[in-house]
Amino acid sequence: MATTRQTGNASDNSSTVIDLYVRSEKIYPREVRGLFSRLRVITVWVLLGLYYLLPWLSIDGQPLVLFDLPARKFYIFGLVFWPQDFILLTGLLVLAALSLFFFTALAGRLWCGYACPQTVWTEVFIWLERLAEGPASKRKKRDRGGWTGEKIRRKIVKHGLWLIFALWTGFTFVGFFTPITELAEKIVQLNTGGWETFWVLFYSFATWGNAGVLREQVCKYMCPYARFQSAMFDDDTLVISYDQERGEPRGSRSRKLAHAQLADNQLGDCIDCTLCVQVCPTGIDIREGLQYECIACAACIDVCDDVMQRMQYPTGLIRYTTQNAMDNRASRIIRPRILLYAALLLAVLTAWVIGVSQRDPVMLDVMRDRNALFRELPDGRVENSFLLRVMNRTGQQQQFSITAGGLPGLEIYGTAELQLEPGEIGSLPVTLRAASEGLKLRNDITFTAQSTDTPELIVEEPSRFFGPRRNLR
């Protein structure tokens, strides 16, 4: 933002100084009540409840949500994912991205106004600030005045509440990567590791700084979403808009002036109370049109509807609508772009569910010894060597027995047992021997890995057993 300052007086050739950056003024959003405010409060409680509660929950002794990086295991709502399930984890990210595109094309920045972590935690920090320092008008007046005992006391209480909440947030964040009960015990015993301590303090500081100090500046200057959101908007996207045709010319008036008399007095519905500006968390004036700083929290809708009701005017001066509707053109909420995003979402979700449901709890890979296709033994039998890789994708230790079939007299020479921990991948060299009589150059065989602890855990993998060329028929 640039401002201009004139130095000297009008009679001399003074220079003009242009300040390319000006100090951001603190915004004191007023408290507002209404439909969208209640929805936002409900969303905050639900999302924060999930965030702070999920690390403590478990299913059958396994954490409900845990990203165990050292063990390379990811527990997500009863499912265990391994690095080999990378495509399924990627599918979750694709679903999140498509959902963002879908809801943005449908109704603008719903994510920013209701579910973005910056918005959610900022709401809580504002609540704590209001609890410690009072309503917006008192906070603003107190900050502009000098330092007094009461001001210092309130600031200490506010930052104390912020610090406690931020530390609890950082502790919970690390609890998604380290079992939170173990982490709590380590903290009580002052025995946390270096990385655990770093991330608790780092995330706590980031929460305190972003949600408590920077607030709207994160949305305005740091978040890239505000810059590219226009690529997902069109004239049929629902956005928060001020009805200029109905509201202008704005101006103050007596409450006794009936709505039917506004035209005779050359007045629109807007009484120019500026409450829509005072409740905006980013400090914009929605009456100047759609702006990238708008996070679609709809606080201006709630406060404007309240003012209209008090004036006994129709509500909806500021409302969710489309540009086509504002221009008195036909508007289509359900349109090809929305249907395309919905179809892609459904397709990816269906593919992800099928992929998860068809995951084998045991994986078996068979690799041949490439140095020699076969070896002829003195007793006339033929020998092939393989390397079997078995992965235990269950949550319990398993003992696997390896068998092979497909040829008469086919037998395994050597060890055919393998014990694996949950998520462990084991390698087992296997040598197969068969009589040379009747062997073809290529013979189809099947390896089977079956758990002796859980017999229903069984997996088969086809391969080939090679014989001498002279046996080719």
C-alpha positions as CSV (number, residue, x, y, z in Angstrom):
1,M,0.0,0.0,0.0
2,A,1.4,3.4,-1.0
3,T,0.9,6.8,0.6
4,T,2.1,10.2,-0.4
5,R,3.6,12.9,1.8
6,Q,4.3,16.4,0.7
7,T,7.4,18.1,2.2
8,G,8.0,21.9,2.2
9,N,5.4,24.5,1.3
10,A,3.5,25.4,-1.8
11,S,5.8,28.2,-2.8
12,D,9.0,26.2,-3.3
13,N,9.8,23.2,-5.4
14,S,9.5,20.6,-2.6
15,S,9.8,17.0,-3.3
16,T,7.1,14.3,-2.9
17,V,8.0,11.4,-0.7
18,I,6.1,8.1,-1.5
19,D,5.9,5.5,1.3
20,L,5.6,2.2,-0.4
21,Y,4.6,0.5,2.8
22,V,2.5,1.7,5.7
23,R,2.1,0.2,9.1
24,S,-0.9,-2.1,9.4
25,E,-3.5,-0.8,11.8
26,K,-4.9,-3.3,14.3
27,I,-8.4,-4.4,13.6
28,Y,-10.9,-4.7,16.4
29,P,-13.8,-6.8,15.0
30,R,-17.1,-6.3,16.9
31,E,-19.0,-9.2,18.3
32,V,-21.9,-10.2,16.1
33,R,-24.8,-12.6,16.4
34,G,-26.8,-14.2,13.7
35,L,-27.3,-17.3,11.6
36,F,-23.9,-17.4,10.0
37,S,-22.2,-16.5,13.3
38,R,-23.8,-19.5,15.0
39,L,-22.7,-21.7,12.1
40,R,-19.2,-20.5,12.5
41,V,-19.2,-21.1,16.2
42,I,-20.5,-24.6,15.7
43,T,-17.8,-25.3,13.1
44,V,-15.1,-24.0,15.4
45,W,-16.3,-26.3,18.2
46,V,-16.6,-29.3,16.0
47,L,-13.2,-28.9,14.3
48,L,-11.3,-28.0,17.5
49,G,-13.1,-30.9,19.3
50,L,-11.8,-33.3,16.6
51,Y,-8.3,-31.8,16.7
52,Y,-7.9,-32.0,20.5
53,L,-9.8,-35.3,21.0
54,L,-8.7,-37.6,18.2
55,P,-5.1,-38.3,19.4
56,W,-6.5,-39.6,22.7
57,L,-9.0,-42.1,21.1
58,S,-8.2,-45.7,20.1
59,I,-9.8,-48.7,18.5
60,D,-8.9,-52.2,19.6
61,G,-5.8,-50.9,21.3
62,Q,-4.7,-48.9,18.2
63,P,-4.7,-45.1,18.1
64,L,-7.6,-43.7,16.0
65,V,-5.3,-41.2,14.3
66,L,-1.5,-41.4,14.5
67,F,1.2,-40.7,11.9
68,D,4.0,-42.9,13.3
69,L,6.9,-41.8,11.1
70,P,9.7,-43.8,12.7
71,A,7.7,-47.0,12.3
72,R,6.4,-45.8,8.9
73,K,2.8,-46.6,10.0
74,F,-0.2,-44.3,9.6
75,Y,-3.3,-45.0,11.6
76,I,-6.4,-43.3,10.2
77,F,-9.8,-44.2,11.7
78,G,-9.1,-47.8,12.2
79,L,-7.1,-48.3,9.0
80,V,-3.3,-48.8,9.0
81,F,-1.5,-47.4,6.0
82,W,2.1,-48.2,5.1
83,P,4.6,-46.6,2.7
84,Q,3.4,-49.1,0.1
85,D,0.0,-47.5,0.4
86,F,1.3,-44.2,-0.9
87,I,-1.2,-44.1,-3.7
88,L,-4.1,-44.3,-1.1
89,L,-2.6,-41.5,1.0
90,T,-2.2,-39.5,-2.2
91,G,-5.9,-40.2,-3.0
92,L,-6.9,-38.5,0.3
93,L,-4.9,-35.3,-0.8
94,V,-6.6,-35.4,-4.2
95,L,-10.0,-35.6,-2.5
96,A,-9.2,-32.6,-0.3
97,A,-8.0,-30.6,-3.3
98,L,-11.1,-31.5,-5.4
99,S,-13.4,-30.6,-2.4
100,L,-11.7,-27.2,-2.2
101,F,-12.3,-26.6,-5.9
102,F,-15.9,-27.8,-5.6
103,F,-16.9,-25.6,-2.7
104,T,-15.0,-22.6,-4.0
105,A,-16.7,-22.8,-7.4
106,L,-20.1,-23.3,-5.6
107,A,-20.0,-20.6,-2.9
108,G,-16.6,-18.9,-2.9
109,R,-14.3,-19.0,0.1
110,L,-16.3,-21.2,2.4
111,W,-13.1,-22.9,3.5
112,C,-11.6,-19.6,4.5
113,G,-14.6,-18.4,6.4
114,Y,-15.4,-21.5,8.3
115,A,-12.8,-24.3,8.2
116,C,-9.4,-22.8,7.6
117,P,-7.1,-23.4,10.7
118,Q,-6.1,-19.7,10.6
119,T,-9.8,-18.7,10.9
120,V,-10.6,-21.3,13.5
121,W,-7.8,-20.5,15.8
122,T,-8.1,-16.8,15.3
123,E,-11.8,-17.1,16.5
124,V,-10.6,-18.7,19.7
125,F,-7.9,-16.1,20.3
126,I,-10.4,-13.3,19.8
127,W,-12.7,-15.0,22.3
128,L,-9.9,-15.2,24.8
129,E,-9.0,-11.6,24.1
130,R,-12.6,-10.5,24.6
131,L,-12.7,-12.5,27.8
132,A,-9.5,-10.7,29.2
133,E,-9.9,-7.2,27.8
134,G,-13.6,-6.7,27.1
135,P,-15.5,-5.8,24.0
136,A,-13.9,-4.2,20.9
137,S,-14.8,-0.6,21.8
138,K,-13.1,-0.9,25.2
139,R,-10.0,-2.6,23.8
140,K,-9.6,0.0,21.1
141,K,-9.9,2.9,23.6
142,R,-7.5,1.2,26.1
143,D,-4.9,0.5,23.4
144,R,-4.9,4.1,22.3
145,G,-4.4,5.4,25.8
146,G,-1.4,5.2,28.0
147,W,-0.1,2.3,30.1
148,T,-2.0,1.9,33.3
149,G,-2.1,-0.8,36.0
150,E,-5.3,-2.2,34.7
151,K,-4.1,-2.2,31.1
152,I,-0.9,-4.1,32.1
153,R,-2.9,-6.6,34.1
154,R,-5.4,-7.3,31.3
155,K,-2.6,-7.7,28.8
156,I,-0.8,-10.2,31.1
157,V,-4.0,-12.2,31.5
158,K,-4.7,-12.2,27.8
159,H,-1.2,-13.3,26.8
160,G,-1.2,-15.9,29.6
161,L,-4.4,-17.4,28.2
162,W,-3.0,-17.3,24.7
163,L,0.2,-19.0,25.9
164,I,-1.6,-21.8,27.6
165,F,-3.9,-22.4,24.7
166,A,-1.0,-22.2,22.2
167,L,1.1,-24.7,24.2
168,W,-1.8,-27.1,24.4
169,T,-2.2,-26.8,20.7
170,G,1.5,-27.5,20.1
171,F,1.4,-30.5,22.4
172,T,-1.7,-31.9,20.6
173,F,0.0,-31.4,17.2
174,V,3.0,-33.5,18.2
175,G,0.5,-36.0,19.7
176,F,-0.5,-36.8,16.1
177,F,3.0,-38.1,15.5
178,T,4.0,-39.5,18.9
179,P,1.5,-41.5,21.0
180,I,0.0,-38.7,23.1
181,T,-0.1,-40.6,26.3
182,E,3.6,-41.3,26.0
183,L,4.3,-37.7,25.2
184,A,2.3,-36.5,28.2
185,E,4.3,-38.8,30.5
186,K,7.6,-37.5,29.0
187,I,6.5,-33.9,29.5
188,V,5.5,-34.6,33.1
189,Q,8.9,-36.2,33.7
190,L,10.7,-33.5,31.7
191,N,12.1,-36.3,29.5
192,T,11.0,-35.3,26.0
193,G,13.4,-35.7,23.1
194,G,14.9,-32.8,21.2
195,W,12.7,-33.0,18.2
196,E,9.5,-33.4,20.3
197,T,10.4,-30.3,22.3
198,F,11.3,-28.3,19.2
199,W,8.0,-29.1,17.5
200,V,5.8,-28.5,20.5
201,L,7.4,-25.1,21.0
202,F,7.6,-24.2,17.3
203,Y,3.9,-25.0,16.7
204,S,2.9,-23.2,19.9
205,F,4.8,-20.1,18.7
206,A,3.3,-20.4,15.2
207,T,-0.2,-20.6,16.7
208,W,0.4,-17.7,19.0
209,G,1.9,-15.6,16.2
210,N,-0.5,-16.3,13.4
211,A,-3.8,-16.5,15.3
212,G,-3.0,-14.0,18.1
213,V,-0.7,-11.4,16.6
214,L,-0.9,-11.5,12.8
215,R,-4.5,-12.6,12.3
216,E,-5.9,-10.9,9.2
217,Q,-2.4,-10.2,7.8
218,V,-1.9,-13.9,7.2
219,C,-5.0,-13.9,5.0
220,K,-4.1,-10.7,3.3
221,Y,-0.4,-11.1,2.6
222,M,0.7,-14.6,3.4
223,C,-2.0,-17.0,2.1
224,P,-1.8,-17.7,-1.6
225,Y,-5.3,-18.9,-1.8
226,A,-6.7,-15.4,-1.9
227,R,-4.7,-14.7,-5.0
228,F,-5.7,-17.7,-7.2
229,Q,-9.3,-18.1,-5.9
230,S,-10.5,-15.9,-8.8
231,A,-9.5,-18.7,-11.2
232,M,-12.3,-20.8,-9.7
233,F,-14.9,-18.1,-9.6
234,D,-17.4,-17.3,-12.3
235,D,-20.5,-15.1,-12.6
236,D,-22.6,-18.0,-11.1
237,T,-20.5,-18.5,-8.0
238,L,-22.3,-17.6,-4.7
239,V,-20.4,-14.7,-3.1
240,I,-21.2,-12.2,-0.4
241,S,-22.4,-9.0,-2.2
242,Y,-23.8,-5.6,-1.3
243,D,-26.9,-4.7,-3.4
244,Q,-25.9,-1.3,-4.6
245,E,-29.1,-0.8,-6.6
246,R,-31.1,-1.2,-3.5
247,G,-28.7,0.4,-1.0
248,E,-27.6,3.6,-2.7
249,P,-27.7,6.4,-2.1
250,R,-26.8,5.6,1.4
251,G,-27.2,8.0,4.4
252,S,-28.5,8.3,7.9
253,R,-32.2,8.8,8.5
254,S,-34.8,8.8,11.3
255,R,-36.2,5.4,12.3
256,K,-39.6,7.0,11.8
257,L,-39.0,7.2,8.0
258,A,-40.9,4.3,6.5
259,H,-39.3,2.1,3.9
260,A,-41.9,3.2,1.3
261,Q,-40.8,6.8,1.7
262,L,-37.1,6.3,0.9
263,A,-37.5,7.0,-2.8
264,D,-39.2,10.3,-2.1
265,N,-36.3,11.3,0.2
266,Q,-33.7,10.1,-2.4
267,L,-32.3,7.5,0.0
268,G,-31.4,3.8,-0.4
269,D,-31.8,1.1,2.2
270,C,-28.2,1.5,3.5
271,I,-28.2,3.8,6.6
272,D,-24.4,4.1,6.5
273,C,-24.0,2.8,10.0
274,T,-20.6,1.1,9.0
275,L,-21.3,-1.8,11.2
276,C,-20.5,-4.1,8.3
277,V,-17.0,-2.7,8.4
278,Q,-16.7,-2.9,12.2
279,V,-17.5,-6.6,12.3
280,C,-15.3,-7.6,9.4
281,P,-12.2,-9.5,10.7
282,T,-10.1,-8.3,7.7
283,G,-11.4,-4.7,8.0
284,I,-12.8,-4.3,4.5
285,D,-15.9,-2.5,3.3
286,I,-18.1,-5.0,1.5
287,R,-20.0,-2.0,0.0
288,E,-17.0,-1.4,-2.3
289,G,-17.5,-4.7,-4.0
290,L,-15.9,-8.1,-3.8
291,Q,-12.3,-7.9,-2.6
292,Y,-9.6,-10.6,-2.3
293,E,-9.3,-9.9,1.4
294,C,-12.9,-11.1,2.0
295,I,-12.8,-14.5,3.7
296,A,-16.6,-15.1,3.4
297,C,-17.2,-15.3,7.1
298,A,-20.6,-13.6,6.5
299,A,-20.4,-11.4,9.6
300,C,-21.5,-8.5,7.5
301,I,-24.6,-10.3,6.5
302,D,-25.6,-11.0,10.1
303,V,-25.1,-7.5,11.3
304,C,-26.8,-5.9,8.3
305,D,-29.8,-8.1,8.6
306,D,-30.0,-7.2,12.2
307,V,-30.0,-3.5,11.3
308,M,-32.6,-3.9,8.6
309,Q,-34.9,-5.7,11.0
310,R,-34.5,-2.9,13.5
311,M,-35.3,-0.3,10.8
312,Q,-38.2,-2.6,9.6
313,Y,-36.6,-2.9,6.2
314,P,-36.4,-6.1,4.1
315,T,-33.3,-8.1,5.0
316,G,-30.8,-9.2,2.4
317,L,-29.1,-5.9,1.6
318,I,-25.9,-7.8,2.0
319,R,-26.4,-11.4,1.1
320,Y,-25.0,-14.5,-0.7
321,T,-25.8,-14.1,-4.4
322,T,-24.2,-14.4,-7.8
323,Q,-22.9,-11.7,-10.1
324,N,-25.5,-12.7,-12.7
325,A,-28.3,-12.2,-10.2
326,M,-26.9,-8.8,-9.2
327,D,-26.9,-7.8,-12.8
328,N,-30.5,-9.1,-13.3
329,R,-29.4,-12.0,-15.5
330,A,-30.3,-15.6,-15.3
331,S,-28.2,-17.4,-12.7
332,R,-27.4,-21.1,-12.5
333,I,-26.0,-22.5,-9.3
334,I,-25.9,-26.0,-10.7
335,R,-23.8,-25.7,-13.8
336,P,-21.3,-27.8,-15.8
337,R,-18.3,-26.8,-13.7
338,I,-20.1,-27.9,-10.5
339,L,-21.2,-31.2,-12.1
340,L,-17.7,-31.9,-13.3
341,Y,-16.1,-31.3,-9.9
342,A,-18.9,-33.4,-8.3
343,A,-18.3,-36.2,-10.8
344,L,-14.5,-36.2,-10.2
345,L,-15.1,-36.2,-6.4
346,L,-17.4,-39.1,-6.6
347,A,-15.1,-41.0,-9.0
348,V,-12.0,-40.5,-6.8
349,L,-13.9,-41.3,-3.6
350,T,-15.3,-44.5,-5.1
351,A,-11.8,-45.5,-6.4
352,W,-10.3,-44.8,-3.0
353,V,-13.0,-46.8,-1.1
354,I,-12.5,-49.7,-3.5
355,G,-8.8,-49.5,-3.1
356,V,-9.0,-49.6,0.7
357,S,-11.5,-52.4,0.8
358,Q,-9.5,-54.6,-1.5
359,R,-6.2,-54.1,0.2
360,D,-4.6,-57.4,1.0
361,P,-3.4,-57.7,4.6
362,V,-0.5,-59.7,3.3
363,M,1.7,-58.9,0.3
364,L,3.9,-61.4,-1.5
365,D,6.4,-60.6,-4.2
366,V,8.4,-63.3,-6.0
367,M,11.7,-62.5,-7.6
368,R,13.8,-65.0,-9.6
369,D,17.5,-65.5,-9.3
370,R,18.6,-63.8,-12.5
371,N,22.1,-65.3,-12.5
372,A,20.9,-68.8,-13.3
373,L,17.5,-69.9,-14.6
374,F,17.9,-73.4,-13.4
375,R,20.5,-75.8,-12.1
376,E,20.7,-79.6,-12.8
377,L,21.5,-81.7,-9.8
378,P,23.5,-85.0,-9.8
379,D,20.4,-87.0,-8.9
380,G,18.6,-85.8,-12.0
381,R,16.4,-83.2,-10.4
382,V,16.2,-79.5,-11.5
383,E,16.6,-76.6,-9.1
384,N,15.3,-73.0,-9.3
385,S,16.1,-70.2,-6.8
386,F,13.8,-67.4,-5.8
387,L,13.7,-64.5,-3.4
388,L,10.4,-64.0,-1.7
389,R,9.4,-60.7,0.0
390,V,6.5,-60.9,2.4
391,M,4.9,-57.9,4.0
392,N,2.7,-58.2,7.1
393,R,0.2,-55.3,6.8
394,T,-1.8,-56.4,9.9
395,G,-1.5,-54.9,13.3
396,Q,-0.2,-58.1,14.9
397,Q,2.8,-60.3,14.7
398,Q,2.4,-63.2,12.2
399,Q,4.2,-66.4,11.5
400,F,4.1,-67.3,7.8
401,S,4.5,-70.7,6.2
402,I,5.6,-70.8,2.6
403,T,4.5,-73.5,0.2
404,A,4.7,-74.0,-3.6
405,G,2.6,-76.0,-6.0
406,G,1.9,-76.6,-9.7
407,L,4.3,-79.4,-10.5
408,P,4.4,-83.0,-9.4
409,G,6.9,-83.6,-6.7
410,L,7.8,-79.9,-6.3
411,E,9.4,-79.3,-2.9
412,I,11.1,-76.5,-1.0
413,Y,14.6,-77.1,0.0
414,G,15.6,-75.3,3.2
415,T,13.7,-72.9,5.5
416,A,10.0,-72.2,4.6
417,E,9.0,-70.2,7.7
418,L,9.0,-66.5,8.3
419,Q,8.0,-64.4,11.4
420,L,7.1,-60.8,10.8
421,E,6.2,-57.9,13.1
422,P,3.3,-55.6,12.2
423,G,4.3,-53.7,9.1
424,E,7.5,-55.5,8.6
425,I,8.8,-56.7,5.2
426,G,10.8,-59.9,5.3
427,S,12.9,-61.5,2.7
428,L,13.3,-65.3,2.4
429,P,15.5,-67.0,-0.1
430,V,13.7,-70.1,-1.4
431,T,15.0,-73.0,-3.5
432,L,12.6,-75.3,-5.3
433,R,13.4,-78.7,-6.6
434,A,11.5,-80.9,-9.1
435,A,12.1,-84.1,-11.1
436,S,13.4,-83.4,-14.6
437,E,11.1,-85.9,-16.3
438,G,8.2,-84.1,-17.9
439,L,9.5,-80.6,-17.3
440,K,8.9,-78.0,-19.9
441,L,11.1,-75.0,-20.6
442,R,8.6,-72.8,-18.7
443,N,6.3,-74.3,-16.0
444,D,3.6,-72.4,-14.2
445,I,3.8,-72.6,-10.4
446,T,2.2,-70.8,-7.4
447,F,3.8,-69.7,-4.2
448,T,1.5,-69.5,-1.1
449,A,2.2,-67.6,2.1
450,Q,-0.2,-68.5,4.9
451,S,-0.2,-67.3,8.5
452,T,-0.1,-70.1,11.1
453,D,-1.4,-67.7,13.7
454,T,-4.3,-66.5,11.6
455,P,-5.0,-69.2,8.9
456,E,-7.5,-66.9,7.0
457,L,-4.5,-64.7,6.2
458,I,-3.3,-66.3,2.9
459,V,-1.9,-64.9,-0.3
460,E,-0.8,-66.6,-3.5
461,E,1.5,-65.3,-6.2
462,P,2.2,-67.0,-9.6
463,S,5.7,-67.6,-10.9
464,R,7.5,-69.9,-13.3
465,F,9.8,-72.9,-12.9
466,F,12.3,-73.3,-15.7
467,G,13.6,-76.7,-16.9
468,P,16.4,-77.8,-19.3
469,R,15.9,-77.0,-23.0
470,R,16.2,-80.7,-24.0
471,N,13.0,-81.3,-22.1
472,L,11.1,-78.9,-24.4
473,R,8.2,-80.7,-26.0
